Amino acid sequence: MFLQTSALDAVLGPLYWLLALWSELLGWLGGVTGLELLQYPFMHRAILVGLCIGVMAPLIGTFLVHRQLALIGDALAHTAFAGVAVGLFLNGVLELGVSPYLTAVVVAVIAALLIELISEATGAYNDVSMAIVLSTGFALGTVLISLNAGGLAVGINQYLFGNLSTVSAENAAILLVLFAVIVGVVGVTRNQLLYVTFDETAAAVAGIPVSWYNRVMVMLTALVVVGAMQIMGVILVAAMLVVPVAGAAQVSRSFTESLLVSVVLAELAVLLGIGAAYYGEATAGGVIVLVAVAIYAVAVLLGKLQTAIRTDEAPEIGAIDTELAD
């Protein structure tokens, strides 16, 4: 157990240093502004995780929403819960000392691939394969938790609903690794993913391996879900993949603009939600989602207003004909 922990710490060492610098920065900012929530190290980590989620979730969610795969987040969240249960079970029974979030990453990625493979092998719709994987993952998690073998005791609420105070330095460092992988892969494969998202048939004709990029997308979704689960919880994690993207779609006129706006809306929801959850002593995931939904409602109103303004500014056909005649 000591060797495994030491090996993981050695790999994450540089990230621990970055986390220490981040904590010093927010601590200084807290001293200057007098904000209480910026004076605690656990809040520094929670804010950093939230900021990363505010980029990762809409970055992947924009592709998912346009591909009508919004519910895949729920399926992978439940299998990620099974991954956490596997880690906790291994620690409690075999005393392996593995991080539950690492086992959650592994199980969620496997589940993401299974969703694609089941759909390809059986010809079933994606929602069928998602339902099968979701049910299997949550069933596995509940069975492992209920076994209570070897005196296993699990504070499972933090995984179901998220918890700001339980974001450890190790989990925050793992999240930074996931963040780098997700942003890097999307940056390299953006054009291919965009092509596959809007026209799979044309992409296949153009020689793009559609099945491969579909698998890349679901695996990236799994990584986002595991990362966001720390503060959002299993039950609410899918909301950050969908709600900011839906809000951005109301006021955006292109895919790139929608992507950028969704990141802004997600960051706004995360920061306001974390602040409200801390001072209101409420569950962070629930507050963040409520704020995101409120922002979505505002975006819908702004979208309707934009449409009305464009309609009023558009000249009538008869007026155009008259001007041409003159």
N, C-alpha and C positions, 0 to 999 in steps of 0.2 A: 504493500500500500504506500509506504514511504517513497519507494523508488518510482512508482507511477505518478505520485503527486509531484516529486522533484522533477521528473521528466517533463510533465505538463508545464510546471512553473518555468523551466528553462526555455521552453518554446515560447511561452507567453511573456517572458521577462521584459523585452522591449516595450510591449504594450502596457505592462504595469507601470513602466516609467512614464509613458504618455498619460496614463490615468492619473498619476501623481501630479504631473504638470497641470492637467485639466482641473484637478481638485484645488490646487493652489490658486489657479486663475479665478475659479468660482468663489473660493473662500475670500480672496481679495475683493471681488465684486460684491460679495455679501457684506463685507466690512464697510465698503464705501456707500452702498445703498441702504444698509440696515435691514435687508430682507432676511427673515429668519430661516427660510428654507434653503438659502445658499450657504448656511453656516455648518451644514452637516455633510460628512463624506458620503453617506448612503444616498443623499439627495443629489450630490454631484454625479454619482454613477447613474442614478435613475434618469436624470435630465439628459445625460449623454446617450443613454440607451434610447430614450424617447426621440431625441433628435435624429439618431440613425434610423429608427423606425419610420420617422416622418419622411425620410428619403426612400428607403427600401420598399415600403409597402405600396405607395402610389406608383413607383417606378415599375414594379411588376404588375400591380393591379390594373394599370392602364391597358396593358396587353390583354390581361385576363377578361376585363369587362368588354373589350371590343371583340373578344373571341367567344363571348357568352359562357365563360367559365367562372363566373363570380363565386359560385358555391364551392369551388375546389378548396378554398381556404378553410371552410368548415371541416371538410373531410380530412385534410392534412393536419388540422389542429387537433382533432380527436386521435389521430394516429401518433402525433407528437406527444400527446398525453400518455399514450401507451409506452412511448420511448422513455419518458420520465419514470413511469412505473417500473420499467425494466431496470433502469439505473438504480432506483431506490431499492428494488428487490435484490439486485446483485450486491449492493452495498450492505443491506441488512442481513442477507443470508450467507453470502460468500465473502463478505468483507473485502471486496475488490478495490474500493476507493475510487470508482470512476465517477465522473461528473454526470448527473442526470441529464444535463443539457446536451452533452456529447452523445449520449445514447439516444436522446430525442432527435438529434440531427440525423443519426444513422437510420433510425426507424422511419422518420418522416420522408427521407430521400427514397428508401426502399418502397414505401407506400406510394410515393409519387410515381415511381416507375411502374408499380403494379397497376395503378389506374390506367396508364397508357397501354400496358401490355394486355390487360383484360379487355379493354376496348378493341384493340387490334386483333386479338386472338379469337374473340367471340362475335365480333361485329356489333356488340351492344353499344348503345349511346353512352357518352361520357358520364351522364348523370347516373346511369345504372352502375357503372364501375365505381364511381365516387361513393354511392350509397353502400356498396358492398365493402369497400375499404374502410369507410367511416365506421360502419357497424362493427367490423372485425377489430379495428383499432381500439375503439372504446370498450368493447367487450374484453379484449386482452388486458387493457389497463385496469378495469374494474376487478377482474379475476385476480390479478397479481396483488392489487391493493387489499382485497378481501382475504387472501390467503393468510396474511399475518404470520407467515412462517418465520421461525427463529426469533420471535418477539419483534417483528418488523412494525415500527410505528411511523406513520406518515402524516405530516401536516399537509394534507392534500389541497386545502383551500387556496394556498398561494398559487398553485398551478391551475386551478379552475378559474380563479378570479383575478390573479395577478397581485403583486405586492411591491410597493416602492422600496420598502425597507429590506427586502431580501435579495436585492441585486448586488451580488458579491463582486469583488474585483475580478475573480476568475471568470464569472459569467459575463461581465462587461467586456473583458478582453476577448472572450470567445465571440461575442456579438460584433466586436470590431473586425475580427477575421471574416465573419459572415458578410459584414457590410462591404469589405474590400472585394470579396469574391463576387458578390452580386453586382456591384457597380462596375467592376472590371469586365465581367462576362457580358453584361448588357451593353457596355460601351463598345466591345469588340464585335458583338453579333447583332447590334441594333438593326441594321438594314435587313438582314435575313429574317430576324424575328418579325419585323414590320411587314415584310413581304408575305410571310407565312400567315400572319394574323389576318390580313385583309383578303388574300386570295391564295389558298393552298394549292389549287389546281394550276394556276399560272406559275407559282413558285416551283412546283414539281416539274413542269414543262421546262422551266429555266434551269433545271439541274440542281436545285436546292434540295438537300435531303430533309424533307418535311418531317418525317418521323423523328429524326434526330433532334431537330429544333423544338419539336413538341415536347420531347423528353427533357431537353434543357430548360424549357419554360416551367414545367411542373417541378423539376428539381430546385430551381431558383425559388419557386413559390414555397416549397418545403422549408428552405433556409430562412425565408422571411418569416414564416409562421413560427418557427422555433425561436428566432430572435425576438419577435414581438410578444411571444408568450410570457416573457419575464414580467412585464408590467401590464399586459392586456389580459392575460389569462386565456385558457383554452376556449371558453365560451364566447368571448368577444373579439378574439384576435382577427377573425375574418373581416370585421367591420372596417379595419384600417386599409384593407385591400380594395374596398368597394366604395365606401361613403365619400372620401375625398375625391376619388375619380369621378363619381357621379355628379358631385358638385361642380367640378372643373368642366365637365361636359356641357353644363348649362350656360357657361359664359365664354367658352373657347371656340375658335373657328378652325383649328387645325390640330393634328395629333400632337405635334411638338408643343404647341401652346397649351393643350390640355394636360400634357405631362408636367410641364413646369408649374402650371396653376395648381394642379393636384398636390404637388410637393409643398407649395406654399400653404395651401389649406390644411394639409396634414400636419405640418409643423405648427401652425397656429392652434389647431385642435390639441396637439400634444402638450404644448407649453401652457396653454390656458387650463387644460384638463389636469395636468400635474399640479399646477399652482392651486387650483380649486380643491383638488383631492387632499392636498397637504393641509391647507388651512381649514377645510371642512371636515377633515378626518373621515373621508369617504374612500371607497374602493376606486383606485386610479383608473382601471380599465373602463368601468362603467361611466365615470365622469368624462373621460376622454371621448368615448363614443357619443355621449349626449351632446357634448360640445361640437363634435364633428357633424352630428345630425342637424344641430342648430345652424351651423355654418352652411350646410347643404340647403336648408330652407331659405337662407338669405341669398344663396347663389341662384336658386330657382327664381326668386323674385327679381333679382338683377337680370337674369336671362330673359324673363318675360318683358322687363322694361326695355332691354336692348332691342328685342324683336319689335316692340311697339314703336320705338324711335325710328328704326330702320324702315318700318312700314309707312310712317308719317312722312319720312324724308324722300321716299321713292316717288318719282313723278308718275302721274297717270298716263296711260297709253294715248288718250285723246290729246293731252297737253303736248306730248312729244310730237304727234302727227301735226298739230297746229304750228308748232315751232319750226318743223321741217318745211312745212308749206310756205311759211313766211320767208 
